[in-house]
């Protein structure tokens, strides 16, 4: 699993994510975006962990990856996105999912 946080995402970055996200819901302008990429089973668990941990919005990001990797975007304020990402990493390291 690969994880990154973008604090204060640019307008262009948000445009890319908005074009590729699974739902048509408007996410507004988040303070931060967490990106998590991995196998489908890991991403379903990661989405569940993030939403249970703090008040964030999780979206699947469409793309074509020959290795069948899935990308999630976690939108919210910086503290919430950081907490969600830390919880995902902790659960992955502990293999508690």
Secondary structure by P-SEA (a helix, b strand, c coil): cbbbbbccccaaaaaaaaaccccccccccccbbbbbbccaaaaaaaaaaaaaacbbbbbbbbbbbccbbbbbbbbccaaaaaaaaaaaaaaaaaccc
